[in-house]
Amino acid sequence: MKYQGSCHCRLVQFEFESEKITSALQCNCSICIRKNAIMSRFYIEPADFKITKGQKTLSIYHWGDEVVNHFFCKNCGIYPFHDTTDYPGKYRINLGCVEDLDCKGLDILQFDGKHEL
């Protein structure tokens, strides 16, 4: 399926292809719990992901060991996706930013990132 998403102000827009999204991941690490993000359970491959608008509006936040690139819109502050140094260019999507997707209605796996090493 082809999905489209954006930040809140729509200055950043993106699209990706994946199988139908029926489940999600929610992490309890210090940044994810504060963002309250519901993320894709799987990474989107670079060939299946495209930023269609607002590349220059994106900024990156790093925390702690700087393993995760938390992308956010410099205008509205919304986090639409991230990648990691382990999987550069492969994105997990903030499913709350995906059009016409009820992320709260998905089967959500709770991930204990708070205690991961």
PAFIGU-492577 format. One record per residue: x, y, z of N, C-alpha, C in turn; residue in one letter. Coordinates in pm, whole numbers, padded with zeros to 5 digits, always signed. Atoms other than C-alpha are relative to their C-alpha. Layout:
// residues N
XYZXYZXYZa;...
END
This chain:
// residues 117
+00084-00119+00000+00000+00000+00000+00088+00124+00000m;-00070-00127-00001+00105+00357-00054-00064+00090+00105k;+00044-00087-00107+00080+00587+00247+00061+00138-00018y;-00050-00136+00001+00119+00963+00276-00009+00056+00141q;+00000-00058-00132+00205+01164+00582+00060+00139-00001g;-00055-00134-00013+00309+01503+00709+00016+00035+00147s;-00003-00059-00133+00399+01706+01012-00132+00075+00018c;+00126-00068-00027+00122+01915+01170-00025+00118-00093h;+00018-00118+00086+00181+02230+00963+00009-00033-00149c;-00008+00052+00137+00230+02021+00645+00117+00058-00081r;-00120-00045+00072+00560+02191+00558+00089-00118-00034l;-00072+00125+00029+00715+01842+00577-00104-00103-00042v;+00088+00104+00049+00543+01578+00368+00083-00116-00051q;-00073+00119+00041+00644+01223+00288-00098-00106-00046f;+00080+00115+00041+00519+00902+00134+00084-00125+00012e;-00071+00127-00008+00607+00539+00170-00093-00112-00043f;+00074+00120+00035+00502+00197+00053+00035-00110+00098e;-00021+00113-00091+00457-00100+00281-00122-00091-00011s;+00118+00083-00012+00228-00387+00348-00101+00077+00085e;+00103-00068-00077-00100-00285+00510+00042+00006+00147k;-00041-00019-00139-00027-00143+00856-00114-00044+00092i;+00099+00053-00093-00214-00343+01120+00051+00000+00144t;-00058+00000-00134+00023-00315+01416+00101+00113+00011s;-00090-00112-00026+00253-00061+01575+00090-00032+00120a;-00096+00012-00110+00528-00013+01833-00005+00127+00082l;-00010-00115-00088+00534+00215+02134+00110-00027+00102q;-00119+00015-00084+00858+00263+02326-00017+00083+00128c;+00010-00072-00128+00892+00371+02690+00131+00068+00041n;-00123-00073-00036+01239+00530+02672-00037+00146+00030c;+00031-00135-00048+01264+00886+02805-00050+00094-00110s;+00047-00091+00105+01218+01060+02469-00132-00049-00060i;+00123+00052+00061+00950+00830+02324-00120+00017+00090c;+00112-00013-00093+00737+00841+02636-00047+00146+00003i;+00038-00141+00002+00744+01222+02623-00066+00039-00133r;+00062-00027+00130+00660+01226+02251-00133-00073-00013k;+00119+00085+00006+00392+00960+02309-00025-00050-00143n;+00010+00042+00139+00463+00840+01957-00038-00147-00012a;+00032+00137+00040+00312+00529+01807+00067-00019-00135i;-00086+00014+00117+00563+00406+01550-00029-00127-00078m;+00007+00122+00080+00573+00158+01269+00083-00108+00069s;-00072+00110-00063+00680-00183+01397+00121-00040-00082r;-00107+00039+00091+00907-00228+01098+00062+00125-00061f;-00068-00109+00070+01158-00009+00919-00045+00004-00145y;+00032-00020+00141+01068+00135+00581+00132+00011-00075i;-00123+00001+00079+01340+00064+00325+00015+00130-00078e;-00023-00125+00072+01503+00364+00151-00071+00007-00135p;+00065+00001+00132+01360+00260-00189-00151+00021+00013a;+00144-00010-00020+01009+00269-00036-00042+00128+00073d;+00025-00121-00078+01036+00608+00139+00048+00123-00077f;-00039-00122+00070+01042+00959-00006-00055+00122+00074k;+00043-00129-00052+01031+01306+00146-00043+00080-00123i;+00053-00067+00118+00809+01491-00101-00003+00152+00014t;+00000-00145-00023+00820+01836+00059+00066+00029+00134k;-00049-00052-00126+01016+02022+00323+00128-00059+00055g;-00127+00057-00046+01353+01847+00340+00080+00102+00083q;-00077-00105-00069+01513+02178+00448-00068+00047+00129k;+00073-00037-00122+01246+02227+00716+00026-00100+00112t;-00030+00103-00101+01358+01909+00895+00127+00032+00076l;-00119-00006-00083+01604+01915+01179+00011-00133+00073s;-00025+00127-00070+01754+01631+01384+00033+00028+00146i;-00032-00003-00141+01760+01582+01758+00068-00132+00036y;-00070+00118-00050+02009+01341+01916-00005+00000+00152h;+00002+00015-00144+01987+01210+02269+00101-00106+00040w;-00087+00102-00060+02239+01020+02482+00108-00051-00093g;-00106+00063+00079+02440+00780+02270-00006+00040-00148d;+00014-00052+00136+02326+00957+01949-00019-00110-00105e;+00027+00112+00091+02215+00628+01791-00120+00029-00090v;+00123-00026+00074+01877+00761+01677-00001+00144-00051v;+00020-00131+00059+01821+01052+01439-00150+00030+00007n;+00140-00037-00017+01491+01200+01561-00025+00122-00089h;+00030-00111+00091+01373+01413+01268-00123+00073+00049f;+00117-00078-00037+01135+01698+01347-00009+00124-00087f;+00025-00121+00079+00981+01995+01169+00043+00121+00083c;-00046-00120-00070+01154+02321+01265-00112+00102+00020k;+00110-00095-00012+00823+02506+01222-00100-00041+00108n;+00105+00042-00095+00567+02300+01420+00053-00092+00110c;-00060+00084-00103+00801+02070+01617-00039-00147-00004g;+00047+00138+00004+00632+01745+01515+00108-00093-00054i;-00093+00106+00038+00841+01428+01486-00072-00097-00093y;+00069+00091+00092+00732+01240+01170+00067-00137-00018p;-00070+00127+00021+01001+00968+01154+00140+00009+00060f;-00139+00004-00043+01346+00855+01264+00072-00114-00070h;-00083+00113+00040+01632+00637+01153+00109-00016+00105d;-00104+00026-00099+01927+00493+01344+00134-00021-00068t;-00133+00028+00055+02300+00450+01300+00012-00147-00037t;+00001+00143+00036+02230+00074+01290-00067-00023-00135d;+00077+00014+00124+01986+00119+00999-00016+00136-00068y;+00011-00134+00061+02069+00452+00828-00083-00005-00128p;+00085-00008+00119+01811+00554+00568-00121-00090+00005g;+00120+00083-00020+01561+00296+00696-00078+00068+00113k;+00075-00083-00093+01285+00483+00873-00110-00075+00073y;+00121+00035-00074+01036+00411+01146-00085+00127-00006r;+00091-00111+00022+00733+00628+01093-00084+00025+00126i;+00096-00038-00104+00534+00818+01356-00137-00015-00065n;+00125+00032+00068+00199+00666+01258-00109+00104+00023l;+00092-00111-00019+00014+00965+01400+00010+00105-00110g;-00021-00093+00111+00151+01157+01102-00049-00055-00134c;+00044+00065+00124+00008+00916+00843-00148+00030-00023v;+00137-00035+00034-00308+01030+00667-00090-00123+00000e;+00106+00102+00003-00624+00824+00715+00039-00131+00068d;-00038+00119-00076-00462+00581+00961-00034+00024+00147l;+00037-00010-00141-00617+00529+01306+00105-00075+00081d;-00111+00069-00067-00294+00454+01491-00040-00051+00138c;+00044+00047-00132-00472+00418+01828-00081-00130-00010k;+00078+00121+00020-00682+00136+01679+00084-00120-00041g;-00088+00109+00041-00380-00075+01584+00038-00088+00119l;-00058+00087-00102-00237-00370+01777+00137+00058+00034d;-00123-00072-00037+00038-00186+01968+00087-00084+00092i;-00100+00072-00080+00345-00373+02093+00073+00102+00086l;-00073-00087-00092+00497-00211+02401+00146-00046+00003q;-00142+00031+00004+00876-00197+02366+00070+00065+00119f;-00067-00050-00120+01092-00159+02679+00136+00061-00034d;-00123-00072+00034+01347+00087+02542+00065+00065+00120g;-00052-00060-00123+01389+00230+02892+00112-00085+00061k;-00096+00090-00063+01586-00078+02999+00093-00069-00100h;-00090+00057+00101+01760-00168+02670+00140+00058+00019e;-00139-00048-00011+02137-00142+02674+00048+00053-00131l;
END
